[in-house]
Amino acid sequence: MSIKFAVPCLLLLTATIGAAGAAETLPDAIAAPGESVVLSVHAEGAQVYECKSAADGKLAWAFREPVATLLADGKTIGRHYAGPNWEHADGSAVVGKAIGNAPGATAADIPWLKLEVASRRGSGVLTPATTVQRVNTHGGKLEGACDKAGEFKSAPYSADYIFLRKG
């Protein structure tokens, strides 16, 4: 009986230490010291780009919106889309405003972000969130020239989103 009890405690302790260690290694630009985790989810989807005239008059890919599924334990629990919005299956949702960023692990990875919650809707797990971090990004950048204004292309990406609250 004591062994069955000890293993979950050890796993919980390891997870807690792991989470604390991960928070300490985040770049300063996206760190949120003193904030506690409300929810951590994995996202799979695409970053959508539009071919537009840049300031120099040449056509270039411009970021338009994310389209992603939010997952927890392999199950869909929400979605992420333009705004940027994060919407949980329980009806709670937040809109973020970027306030910090750090480079992704490779040149093909979109940046890690820190966003402050600018507005919220509904009532549920996301309601108390004040900060959102996008970390562990993979992919999402679109390279190369675009030929036709108004054309859309998407770049697959994945990331982890951590919803935090102050205090």
C-alpha positions, 0 to 999 in steps of 0.5 A: 500500500505504501508503495502505491502511495509513494509513486504518485507522490514522487511523480507529483513532486517531479512534475512540480520541480520540473514546472518550477525549473522550466519557469526559471529558464524562460527568457527574461522578455517572456518571463512572468515572475510571481504569477501562477499557472491557471492552465497549460495546453498544447496547440497544433495548427497553422500560422496563416499568411497573406501575400501583400505589398510591403512598405517598399512596394514589393510583395511579401508574406504578412502574418494574418492569423493563427488557426489551432486546436488546443489539446490537453492529455491528447483531447481537444479542449478549445481553439486558438484563432485571430485576435489572438483569441483562446477559447476553452470548451467551458465557454471561457475565452481570453484575448491577448496583446503581445508585450514581449517576445524571444526567438524560437529554437530554430530559424523556422520556429515562430517566436516565443511570446508573452501576452497580457490578457486584454479582455475576457468572455464567459466564465470558466478556467480561463477567467482568472488568466492575466498573462499568456505565454507561448513557448516551445514553438515548432514551425510556423514561419513562412519563407519565400516570395509571394507572386500574387497579392491576396494569395494565402498560405499556411505554415504548420506549427505547434506550441505550448500555451501557458495561462497565468494569473497574478498573485 
